[in-house]
Each structure stands twice: as C-alpha cells, then as structure tokens.
Amino acid sequence: MKSKRNILLTGGAGFIGFHTAAALLKRGDRVVIADNFNDYYDVKLKKARIAQLGKIKRLKVYKTELSGVKSVERIFKKHRFTNICHLAAQPGVRYSLKDPLRYEYYNNIATMNMLEMARKYSVKKFVFASSSSVYGNNRKVPFSEKDNVDYPVSFYAATKKANELYGHVYSSLYGINITCLRFFTVYGPWGRPDMAMFKFVKAILNNKPIDVYNRGKMKRDFTYVSDIVKGILKAIDRPMKYEVINLGNNRPVKLTRLISVIEKELGVKARKRMLGMQPGDVKKTYAGISKAKKLLGFSPSTKIEEGVSRFVKWYKGYYGIK
C-alpha cells in the first residue's frame, strides 16, 4: 500500500496512541512515534503495545521527552512531517491533584514545544488530544463545544483547556490548521490500568473489593477506542483552521450499570466498597456530537456490552487468565 502521509504521532506507546498508530500504518501512512515511556503505569504494557505494531519500514519509534527542545528538534530535522497528531500527555484527573507540576511539564510545556516545532518546521496540519474534563461540573447536557469551560475542577483539566488556547494562538498567528478533539472516557483492549474498567476487571478477577465513587451514581460517556480512532483519522484527513470537537459515544452509562455489565461478562459478582465523590471528579459526562457528525462524519457504534466483552477478552489473553 502506498504511503499517504508522514505523521508525527506523540504518545504512540499510550492506549489511544497505540490504536491510532496501528490504524495509520494499516492504511499506508508513514508514522514516527515520539513517547517518553514514563512510569505512571506499567512500562511493560507500553512496550508490549509497540511490539504489536511490528517492525516495518514505515514506522520509527523514538524514546524522548517532548518537553525538551533539543531532543524533539533532532526528530524534526530527520523527518519532513506532513502532519502532527499530538496525543501525548500526563493523564489522570485524581493524580493531577497529587503532582500538579508533572502536568505543567508533560502537558503545558510539551504541547507548547510541539506547536513551536510545527511553526518552525512549517507543519500546517495539527491534531491535538483534549479531554471532556475541561467541562468540569457542567450542568447542561449534552456537553456542547459552545459551553463555557472556564471552571475546571482538576489541574489535568486546566492543562487541557490551556493547550486548546495555545492552539488557537498558533492557528491565528501562524496559519497552522489545528483541531482539538475532546475525548470522552475512552476504553477498550490495551487500555490504561489507572482507569475504572481496568481496575474493576482486575479487582473482581482477584476477588478484591472495587471502589465505587459517588456510590455508583456517576455517569460517564464511555467511548470505545476504535470509534475514537476513526474520529482521529478523519480529523487528520480534514484539516480545519481551528476547531474544538467532542468525540464521545453520546450515550452516558451509570457506574452501577457498567459494573453490572462487567459482572455478567466475567460471571462473577463484585464486592463493592461504596465511597463518596473524590476531589477533581465530575458527576457526569455526556458528549454532544452534532459538530463531530457534521465536520468529521463521526458516528460511534459500539455499545457498552460489546466493548466490555472485547476488553475482558483482551485482558484475560494478555494476563494469561483462563
């Protein structure tokens, strides 16, 4: 298959980044992954993802700190990029309250560095991973890109909002086409160990209690990773001057229902430890996706039962559980 583009994909060893890399390579693009492989969660999982991509000429992988100007510039000097897909970030709403400076370094400084490299090396097509966290405790549902997002409730969310603003400045001043994609609770095979679904499955299979925050009343717009990746690829293919777009399933699921679906799939009842709200958490996320449908032809199709089944199958296979 003939290569279409030469894409710098940051965070390619991460959950969404790995799936995005696989999809780009499958369709024939050249992909350069830049990732620092940090130890926020199991580095072995990150390396295993990269191993899944295989050794092909259209893929290069660099271990590098994206906040470092010299280290990143060396990559730009070696490759002439047509697109940048900036998915790398320090994730974790709750963890951002414990170590906010880590988020300043890995999110704000790294994103500014990537935008500055795009300007310096004339890369005019830039896709950035934002987050539904920017909406905070927004009461109007579904969440719209027109809603006020000036009141984040975690440092993680604040960095994502700041990064969107950086993008607007670079688009306005330097003519870089920038699309900010607000992801809503992405899950699926090869997912992150710090996320609820991964934690629940692991705990239930090990006969340990699960922590159920806000006594299970929270709702999340769980979005299957393959649906998200389709949206990312369409954003890469359809550069726009500057846009902020929600990518979510448009079907919020109550936490207690998610647990029931997992229990049914595993054939095991969970031992629940009912807890209150945690600082930085939001009670509900719900993506309005009319803009995504109009501009990207985005149409998520994976139901929670199907997605959970696929995740559990992967989890058991990866960890050798019969």
Secondary structure in CASP SS format (residue, H / E / C, confidence):
PFRMAT SS
TARGET T0000
AUTHOR 0000-0000-0000
METHOD secondary structure of the structure
MODEL  1
M C 1.00
K C 1.00
S C 1.00
K C 1.00
R C 1.00
N E 1.00
I E 1.00
L E 1.00
L E 1.00
T E 1.00
G C 1.00
G C 1.00
A C 1.00
G C 1.00
F H 1.00
I H 1.00
G H 1.00
F H 1.00
H H 1.00
T H 1.00
A H 1.00
A H 1.00
A H 1.00
L H 1.00
L H 1.00
K H 1.00
R C 1.00
G C 1.00
D C 1.00
R E 1.00
V E 1.00
V E 1.00
I E 1.00
A E 1.00
D E 1.00
N C 1.00
F C 1.00
N C 1.00
D C 1.00
Y C 1.00
Y C 1.00
D C 1.00
V H 1.00
K H 1.00
L H 1.00
K H 1.00
K H 1.00
A H 1.00
R H 1.00
I H 1.00
A H 1.00
Q H 1.00
L H 1.00
G C 1.00
K C 1.00
I C 1.00
K C 1.00
R C 1.00
L E 1.00
K E 1.00
V E 1.00
Y E 1.00
K E 1.00
T C 1.00
E C 1.00
L C 1.00
S C 1.00
G C 1.00
V H 1.00
K H 1.00
S H 1.00
V H 1.00
E H 1.00
R H 1.00
I H 1.00
F H 1.00
K H 1.00
K H 1.00
H C 1.00
R C 1.00
F C 1.00
T C 1.00
N E 1.00
I E 1.00
C E 1.00
H E 1.00
L C 1.00
A C 1.00
A C 1.00
Q C 1.00
P C 1.00
G C 1.00
V C 1.00
R C 1.00
Y H 1.00
S H 1.00
L H 1.00
K H 1.00
D C 1.00
P H 1.00
L H 1.00
R H 1.00
Y H 1.00
E H 1.00
Y H 1.00
Y H 1.00
N H 1.00
N H 1.00
I H 1.00
A H 1.00
T H 1.00
M H 1.00
N H 1.00
M H 1.00
L H 1.00
E H 1.00
M H 1.00
A H 1.00
R H 1.00
K H 1.00
Y C 1.00
S C 1.00
V C 1.00
K C 1.00
K E 1.00
F E 1.00
V E 1.00
F E 1.00
A E 1.00
S E 1.00
S E 1.00
S H 1.00
S H 1.00
V H 1.00
Y H 1.00
G C 1.00
N C 1.00
N C 1.00
R C 1.00
K C 1.00
V C 1.00
P C 1.00
F E 1.00
S C 1.00
E C 1.00
K C 1.00
D C 1.00
N C 1.00
V C 1.00
D C 1.00
Y C 1.00
P C 1.00
V C 1.00
S C 1.00
F H 1.00
Y H 1.00
A H 1.00
A H 1.00
T H 1.00
K H 1.00
K H 1.00
A H 1.00
N H 1.00
E H 1.00
L H 1.00
Y H 1.00
G H 1.00
H H 1.00
V H 1.00
Y H 1.00
S H 1.00
S H 1.00
L H 1.00
Y H 1.00
G C 1.00
I C 1.00
N E 1.00
I E 1.00
T E 1.00
C E 1.00
L E 1.00
R E 1.00
F E 1.00
F C 1.00
T C 1.00
V E 1.00
Y E 1.00
G C 1.00
P C 1.00
W C 1.00
G C 1.00
R C 1.00
P C 1.00
D C 1.00
M C 1.00
A H 1.00
M H 1.00
F H 1.00
K H 1.00
F H 1.00
V H 1.00
K H 1.00
A H 1.00
I H 1.00
L H 1.00
N C 1.00
N C 1.00
K C 1.00
P C 1.00
I E 1.00
D E 1.00
V E 1.00
Y H 1.00
N H 1.00
R H 1.00
G H 1.00
K C 1.00
M C 1.00
K E 1.00
R E 1.00
D C 1.00
F C 1.00
T E 1.00
Y E 1.00
V H 1.00
S H 1.00
D H 1.00
I H 1.00
V H 1.00
K H 1.00
G H 1.00
I H 1.00
L H 1.00
K H 1.00
A H 1.00
I H 1.00
D H 1.00
R C 1.00
P C 1.00
M C 1.00
K C 1.00
Y E 1.00
E E 1.00
V E 1.00
I E 1.00
N E 1.00
L E 1.00
G C 1.00
N C 1.00
N C 1.00
R C 1.00
P C 1.00
V E 1.00
K E 1.00
L H 1.00
T H 1.00
R H 1.00
L H 1.00
I H 1.00
S H 1.00
V H 1.00
I H 1.00
E H 1.00
K H 1.00
E H 1.00
L H 1.00
G C 1.00
V C 1.00
K C 1.00
A C 1.00
R C 1.00
K E 1.00
R E 1.00
M E 1.00
L C 1.00
G C 1.00
M C 1.00
Q C 1.00
P C 1.00
G C 1.00
D C 1.00
V C 1.00
K C 1.00
K E 1.00
T C 1.00
Y C 1.00
A E 1.00
G C 1.00
I C 1.00
S H 1.00
K H 1.00
A H 1.00
K H 1.00
K H 1.00
L H 1.00
L H 1.00
G C 1.00
F C 1.00
S C 1.00
P C 1.00
S C 1.00
T C 1.00
K C 1.00
I H 1.00
E H 1.00
E H 1.00
G H 1.00
V H 1.00
S H 1.00
R H 1.00
F H 1.00
V H 1.00
K H 1.00
W H 1.00
Y H 1.00
K H 1.00
G H 1.00
Y H 1.00
Y C 1.00
G C 1.00
I C 1.00
K C 1.00
END
